[in-house]
């Protein structure tokens, strides 16, 4: 599995990419192909993009007030998640 970030997400930075990759990989096993990360009250809430709660991380992994999407793709040669800001979609 490959992980790609857009320029917007690269500029944001993250506080824990290892944790993010672990969570995304685990949720991929549950067939979750669209993930949304959003800061709420000092935590990061992960949803399926339709506001269905998938998990809560007990720290901020992206800056507050920012939503980051992770979208799965498969081009036949490789499987990947692209991390992007909603406005980069």
C-alpha positions as CSV (number, residue, x, y, z in Angstrom):
1,X,0.0,0.0,0.0
2,X,1.3,3.4,-0.9
3,X,0.4,6.7,0.7
4,X,0.4,10.0,-1.2
5,X,-0.1,13.5,0.1
6,X,-1.1,16.6,-1.8
7,X,0.7,19.9,-1.5
8,X,-1.9,21.2,1.0
9,X,-1.5,18.3,3.3
10,X,2.3,18.5,3.0
11,X,2.1,22.2,4.1
12,X,0.0,21.2,7.1
13,X,2.3,18.6,8.3
14,X,1.2,16.0,10.8
15,X,2.1,15.1,14.3
16,X,2.1,11.4,13.8
17,X,2.2,9.8,10.4
18,X,3.0,6.4,11.8
19,X,-0.3,6.4,13.7
20,X,-2.2,7.7,10.7
21,X,-0.9,4.9,8.5
22,X,-1.7,2.3,11.1
23,X,-5.3,3.6,11.4
24,X,-5.8,3.8,7.6
25,X,-4.4,0.3,7.1
26,X,-6.7,-1.1,9.8
27,X,-9.8,0.7,8.4
28,X,-8.9,-0.5,4.9
29,X,-9.2,-4.1,6.2
30,X,-12.8,-3.1,7.1
31,X,-13.4,-1.9,3.5
32,X,-13.3,1.8,4.5
33,X,-12.1,3.5,1.3
34,X,-13.0,7.1,2.2
35,X,-11.8,8.5,5.5
36,X,-12.2,12.0,7.0
37,X,-9.9,13.2,9.8
38,X,-11.2,16.2,11.8
39,X,-10.1,17.8,15.1
40,X,-12.8,18.0,17.8
41,X,-12.2,19.0,21.4
42,X,-8.5,18.1,21.5
43,X,-9.1,14.7,19.7
44,X,-9.1,13.6,16.1
45,X,-12.4,12.0,14.9
46,X,-12.3,9.7,11.9
47,X,-15.4,9.3,9.9
48,X,-16.4,7.6,6.6
49,X,-17.1,11.0,5.0
50,X,-20.9,10.6,5.7
51,X,-20.3,11.5,9.4
52,X,-20.4,7.8,10.4
53,X,-18.0,7.6,13.3
54,X,-15.2,5.1,12.8
55,X,-12.8,5.9,15.6
56,X,-11.4,8.7,17.8
57,X,-7.8,9.4,18.3
58,X,-7.0,10.9,21.7
59,X,-4.8,13.6,20.3
60,X,-4.6,16.1,17.4
61,X,-2.8,14.6,14.4
62,X,-3.5,17.6,12.1
63,X,-3.8,21.2,13.0
64,X,-7.2,22.3,14.5
65,X,-10.0,23.5,12.3
66,X,-8.7,21.5,9.3
67,X,-10.3,18.5,7.7
68,X,-8.2,16.0,5.9
69,X,-9.5,13.3,3.6
70,X,-7.9,10.0,2.8
71,X,-9.2,8.4,-0.4
72,X,-8.4,4.9,-1.6
73,X,-7.3,4.2,-5.2
74,X,-6.3,1.2,-7.2
75,X,-4.8,1.7,-10.6
76,X,-4.3,-2.0,-11.3
77,X,-0.6,-1.7,-10.5
78,X,-0.7,-0.4,-7.0
79,X,-3.1,0.3,-4.2
80,X,-2.9,3.7,-2.5
81,X,-4.5,6.3,-0.3
82,X,-4.3,9.9,-1.2
83,X,-4.4,12.4,1.6
84,X,-5.9,15.7,0.6
85,X,-7.8,18.8,1.8
86,X,-11.4,18.9,0.7
87,X,-10.7,22.0,-1.4
88,X,-8.1,20.0,-3.3
89,X,-10.6,17.3,-4.5
